[in-house]
Amino acid sequence: MVSKTRVVLVVLPITLLTVALAVLFAARGADAAWIKIFIPGFLGLGMVVAQSLGWLDKQIPPGEQ
């Protein structure tokens, strides 16, 4: 199981970037539908990318394999 600190350090920047982009969309006059679609989509895409890059994998110290 991966540590909670590692998960927070990966999820927090993705969430902050998503919120910042949603605020930018709202400031630019995007419809509410775009914002409702964008937020879960970007969060999901960010988590998929983080998982595939191995950022959420448990690090096994050498010699414990």
C-alpha positions in Angstrom: 0.0 0.0 0.0 1.3 3.4 -0.9 1.7 6.0 1.9 -0.9 8.7 2.4 1.7 11.4 2.2 2.7 10.3 -1.3 -0.9 10.2 -2.4 -1.5 13.8 -1.0 1.7 15.1 -2.7 0.5 13.7 -6.1 -3.2 14.6 -5.8 -2.8 18.1 -4.3 -1.0 19.6 -7.4 -3.5 17.9 -9.8 -6.4 19.3 -7.8 -4.9 22.8 -7.5 -4.3 22.9 -11.3 -7.8 21.7 -11.9 -9.4 24.4 -9.7 -7.2 27.1 -11.3 -8.2 26.1 -14.8 -11.9 25.9 -13.8 -11.6 29.4 -12.4 -10.0 30.5 -15.6 -12.8 28.9 -17.6 -15.4 30.7 -15.5 -13.6 34.0 -15.8 -13.5 33.6 -19.6 -17.3 33.0 -19.7 -17.5 29.3 -20.3 -20.9 27.7 -19.7 -21.5 25.7 -16.5 -21.7 22.5 -18.6 -18.1 22.8 -19.7 -16.9 23.3 -16.2 -19.0 20.3 -15.0 -17.4 18.2 -17.7 -13.9 19.5 -17.3 -13.3 19.1 -13.6 -13.9 15.3 -13.3 -12.3 14.7 -16.7 -9.1 16.6 -15.8 -8.9 15.0 -12.3 -9.4 11.5 -13.8 -6.9 12.2 -16.6 -4.4 13.5 -14.0 -4.8 10.4 -11.8 -4.4 8.1 -14.8 -1.2 9.8 -15.8 0.2 9.8 -12.3 -0.6 6.1 -12.0 1.0 5.2 -15.4 4.1 7.2 -14.5 4.5 5.2 -11.3 4.0 8.1 -8.9 1.4 6.1 -6.9 3.4 2.8 -6.8 4.9 1.6 -3.6 8.7 2.0 -3.5 10.3 -1.2 -2.4 13.8 -0.7 -0.8 16.6 -2.7 -2.4 17.2 -6.0 -0.8 13.5 -6.5 0.3 12.3 -8.0 -2.9 
